[in-house]
């Protein structure tokens, strides 16, 4: 499931899934909302139930399109798997219902992998529109840093625009930490690592610790959310060590990895090619709103 979210890669979907994996795949989409956007569907259950019952009762063919199969699996999760599941016969063997649901999963897995391996612009594989959102800097008052501090003016523009292109190239350490700490305080990224299937400890062991030992390859391949987590963690170390040169540009910071993380973060946010996308803004999480 992590490969589906982070790389739009369906090749690793299990051939013999657990019921938890079936449900996880079904719930990667919001079937109700997608159905409303399709003039040929609109009402998910009214559209999907006849197809499902025809398949369950009379072995009628399922749709070929991955998105339509995904909608049917979503509908099955919201009904049978969630509310009225009877997965086994009295003798412990899988019920006809269970086998039919697994048949829908198998058809979806096959369709996703086929569409991924044989791209067709007129019929692209469906990728769940998962977004990772950070609080919108434009909703909050920028830190009152003097214009003479490296990067303060550019970062103040970023606080107004939420445009990654405005992030300064070589700001003072305090400029970086003011933003990252405020985002962390609002639940901006650490609590969202689960979307990537990661924990704080995973990030420490696989990205931050190697960087602090001059192995920068993992950070160059990391998602921006992971890079932010590492920058925040370096900030915690800076605070604990009493580092007093907060006005130094990060290129001269004694925590050498900080500059590498910042450069990679700017590049990733500006390129916008990471999956799932990281969105700055359009979030309900709030800090102190500035006075009108």
C-alpha positions in Angstrom: 0.0 0.0 0.0 2.9 2.3 0.7 4.2 1.8 -2.9 0.7 2.8 -4.2 0.8 6.0 -2.2 4.4 7.1 -2.6 5.2 5.9 -6.1 1.9 5.1 -7.9 3.3 1.6 -8.2 0.8 -1.2 -8.2 3.3 -4.0 -8.9 3.6 -5.1 -5.3 -0.1 -5.5 -4.6 -0.3 -9.0 -2.9 -1.7 -11.9 -4.9 -3.2 -13.4 -1.7 -4.1 -10.4 0.4 -5.3 -10.4 4.0 -8.7 -8.8 4.6 -7.0 -5.8 6.1 -5.1 -5.3 2.9 -8.3 -5.6 0.9 -9.9 -2.9 3.0 -6.8 -0.7 2.9 -6.8 -0.7 -0.9 -10.5 -0.1 -1.1 -10.3 2.9 1.2 -7.4 4.6 -0.6 -10.1 6.3 -2.7 -13.3 8.3 -1.7 -15.7 6.3 -3.9 -18.7 8.5 -3.1 -17.0 11.7 -4.2 -15.5 10.1 -7.3 -18.9 8.7 -8.3 -20.5 12.1 -8.0 -18.0 13.4 -10.5 -18.9 10.8 -13.1 -22.1 11.6 -15.0 -22.4 7.9 -15.9 -22.4 6.9 -12.2 -23.4 9.6 -9.7 -25.0 7.3 -7.1 -22.3 4.8 -6.3 -24.5 2.1 -4.7 -27.2 2.4 -7.3 -24.7 2.0 -10.1 -22.5 -0.7 -8.4 -25.0 -3.0 -6.7 -26.4 -4.5 -10.0 -22.9 -5.1 -11.3 -21.9 -6.7 -8.0 -25.0 -8.9 -7.7 -24.7 -10.0 -11.3 -21.2 -11.1 -10.6 -22.0 -12.7 -7.2 -25.2 -14.6 -8.3 -24.6 -15.3 -12.0 -20.9 -14.9 -12.6 -21.6 -12.0 -15.0 -18.4 -10.2 -16.1 -16.9 -7.3 -14.0 -15.8 -4.0 -15.6 -12.4 -3.9 -17.2 -11.5 -0.3 -16.0 -9.5 -0.2 -12.8 -11.3 2.8 -11.5 -14.7 1.2 -11.9 -13.4 -2.0 -10.2 -12.0 0.2 -7.4 -15.4 1.9 -6.9 -17.0 -1.5 -6.6 -14.4 -2.7 -4.1 -14.9 0.6 -2.1 -18.7 -0.1 -2.1 -18.1 -3.6 -0.8 -16.0 -2.3 2.0 -18.6 0.3 3.0 -21.3 -2.5 3.2 -20.2 -6.1 3.6 -16.7 -5.7 5.1 -17.7 -2.9 7.5 -21.2 -3.8 8.5 -22.4 -7.3 7.7 -19.4 -9.5 7.1 -19.8 -13.3 6.9 -16.5 -14.5 5.7 -16.6 -18.2 6.4 -19.0 -21.1 6.1 -19.8 -23.1 9.3 -17.0 -25.6 8.4 -14.5 -22.8 8.3 -14.1 -22.6 4.5 -14.4 -19.3 2.7 -18.0 -18.3 1.9 -19.2 -17.6 -1.6 -19.4 -14.0 -0.6 -15.8 -14.0 0.6 -14.6 -15.6 -2.6 -16.6 -13.1 -4.7 -15.1 -10.1 -2.9 -11.6 -11.6 -3.4 -12.5 -12.0 -7.1 -13.2 -8.3 -7.3 -9.9 -7.5 -5.6 -8.1 -9.9 -8.0 -9.7 -8.2 -11.0 -8.7 -4.8 -9.7 -5.1 -5.9 -9.0 -4.9 -7.3 -12.5 -6.4 -4.2 -14.2 -4.1 -1.8 -12.2 -1.0 -3.7 -13.1 -2.0 -4.0 -16.7 -2.7 -0.3 -17.0 0.5 0.5 -15.3 2.6 -1.8 -17.6 0.7 -0.7 -20.8 0.2 3.1 -20.5 -2.6 4.5 -22.6 -3.2 8.3 -22.6 -6.8 7.8 -23.3 -7.2 5.4 -20.4 -4.6 6.2 -17.8 -4.2 4.1 -14.6 -6.1 5.8 -11.7 -3.8 7.1 -8.9 -5.5 8.0 -5.6 -5.2 11.8 -5.1 -3.6 11.6 -1.7 -2.2 14.9 -0.5 0.0 15.8 2.5 -0.9 19.3 3.7 1.1 21.7 5.8 -0.4 24.7 7.5 -0.7 27.7 5.2 2.0 30.3 6.2 -0.2 33.0 4.5 -2.7 32.6 7.4 -0.2 33.5 10.0 2.1 36.3 11.0 5.7 35.9 9.9 8.3 35.9 12.7 9.5 39.5 13.5 13.1 39.0 12.2 15.2 42.0 11.1 15.7 42.5 7.4 19.4 42.3 7.9 19.2 38.6 8.8 20.1 36.4 5.9 17.0 35.2 4.1 14.6 37.1 6.3 13.0 39.2 3.5 12.6 36.2 1.2 11.1 34.1 3.9 8.7 36.8 4.8 7.6 36.8 1.2 7.1 33.0 1.5 4.9 33.5 4.6 2.7 35.8 2.4 2.6 33.7 -0.7 3.1 30.0 0.4 5.0 29.7 -2.9 8.1 27.4 -2.5 9.9 29.5 -5.1 10.1 32.2 -2.5 12.0 30.1 0.0 15.5 31.6 0.4 18.5 29.7 -0.9 20.9 30.3 2.0 19.0 31.7 5.0 20.2 32.1 8.5 19.6 29.1 10.8 17.0 31.0 12.8 15.0 31.8 9.6 14.7 28.1 8.8 14.0 27.1 12.4 11.3 29.7 12.9 9.3 28.3 10.0 9.9 24.6 10.7 9.2 24.9 14.4 5.9 26.7 13.9 4.8 24.0 11.4 5.7 21.3 13.8 3.8 23.0 16.6 0.7 23.0 14.5 1.0 19.3 13.8 2.3 20.1 10.3 4.4 17.1 9.5 5.5 14.7 12.2 2.0 13.4 12.7 1.6 12.8 9.0 4.6 10.5 8.5 2.1 7.6 8.8 0.8 8.5 5.4 4.2 7.4 4.1 4.2 4.3 6.3 7.0 5.8 8.4 7.7 6.6 12.0 10.0 9.1 13.5 12.5 6.4 14.3 12.4 5.2 10.7 13.4 8.6 9.5 16.2 8.9 12.1 17.7 5.5 11.2 17.4 5.6 7.4 17.8 9.3 6.5 19.1 11.6 9.3 21.8 9.3 10.9 23.4 8.5 7.5 23.5 12.2 6.6 25.2 13.0 9.9 27.8 10.4 8.9 28.3 12.0 5.5 26.0 9.6 3.6 23.7 12.0 1.7 22.2 9.5 -0.7 19.1 8.7 1.4 18.2 12.3 1.9 18.5 13.0 -1.9 15.8 10.4 -2.4 13.6 11.3 0.6 10.1 12.8 0.4 9.9 16.5 1.5 7.9 15.5 4.6 10.9 13.4 5.7 13.3 16.3 4.9 11.2 18.6 7.1 11.2 16.1 9.9 15.0 15.9 9.7 15.4 19.7 9.7 13.2 19.9 12.7 15.2 17.2 14.5 18.4 19.0 13.8 16.8 22.1 15.3 16.2 20.1 18.5 19.8 19.2 18.6 20.9 22.8 18.0 18.7 23.9 20.9 20.1 21.2 23.2 23.7 22.0 22.4 23.2 25.7 23.0 24.3 26.6 19.5 24.6 30.4 19.6 25.3 31.3 16.0 21.7 31.2 14.9 22.3 34.2 12.6 24.9 32.3 10.5 23.7 31.2 7.1 23.0 27.5 7.0 25.9 27.0 4.5 28.2 27.8 7.4 26.3 26.1 10.2 28.4 23.6 12.2 25.6 21.1 11.7 26.7 20.5 8.1 23.8 18.2 7.2 21.3 21.1 7.7 22.4 22.8 4.5 22.0 19.5 2.6 18.5 19.0 3.9 17.5 22.5 3.1 18.9 22.5 -0.4 17.1 19.1 -1.1 13.9 20.4 0.4 13.9 23.5 -1.8 14.6 21.5 -4.9 11.9 18.9 -4.2 9.2 21.5 -3.3 10.0 23.6 -6.3 10.0 20.6 -8.7 6.7 19.3 -7.3 7.3 15.8 -8.6 7.1 14.0 -5.3 4.4 11.5 -4.7 2.2 11.9 -2.8 2.2 15.7 -3.3 3.0 18.0 -0.3 0.8 21.0 -0.3 1.7 24.2 1.5 -1.5 25.8 2.6 -5.2 25.0 2.2 -5.2 23.4 5.6 -7.5 23.8 8.6 -4.6 23.6 11.1 -4.1 27.1 12.5 -1.5 29.1 14.4 -2.2 32.6 15.7 -4.0 34.6 13.0 -2.6 38.1 12.5 -4.7 41.0 13.4 -6.6 42.6 10.5 
